[in-house]
Amino acid sequence: MTAFSFSLRAASLAMAAALLSLSAQAEQKLLPAQSEIAFASKQMGVTVDGRFKKFDAKVAFDPAKPETSNIAFSIDTGSATVGAPESDAELPKPDWFSAVKFPQATFQSSAVKKTGPGKFEVVGKLSIKGNVRDVTVPVTLTQAGTVTTASGAFALKRLAFKIGENEWADTSMVADDVQVKFKLALTGVGKL
């Protein structure tokens, strides 16, 4: 075997391995029925829990090399619900999520690092109503059979994203702090 044919074979094997790796990552899928994105805020001192009914994720996560991972979410802002018909009718309106003008909130990761066994930190850009902010999200991964569950929580300031404008910008009525909680069930993730 000549040096050229050895180099060509090595390059072919490396390319095949890269394609297999991309193929394995492309097979990672969100299981919406087993997943949830929820939020909690305080209105006049009382906790109000809500959730988004429609969302999707594109995940290419390699537990062995988390720094190569790519995580993207899209959330249908018009699917927000707090379980009260009057409030639910207000959420898609311009003062809140402005769902007609901004039908989706998005998150795109820029860095993923392991912080402990089954624990990761995901850094990225969160965009809501055209307002983009850097966020750091702690994520815990657990596995049961073929399903990997990513769960975590992080806080955000709703006014930084112009959620609750005009009369609703008064933080004595609706607190600025919002806790976002998530549980995302995925298939196709490698062994932790």
Secondary structure, DSSP 8 states (H G I E B T S, - for coil): --HHHHHHHHHHHHHHHHHHHHHHHHT-EE-GGG-EEEEEEEETTEEEEEEES-EEEEEE--TT-GGG-EEEEEEEGGGEE-S-HHHHHHTTSTTTT-TTT--EEEEEEEEEEEEETTEEEEEEEEEETTEEEEEEEEEEEEEETTEEEEEEEEEEEGGGGT-S-GGGG-TTTB-SEEEEEEEEEEES----
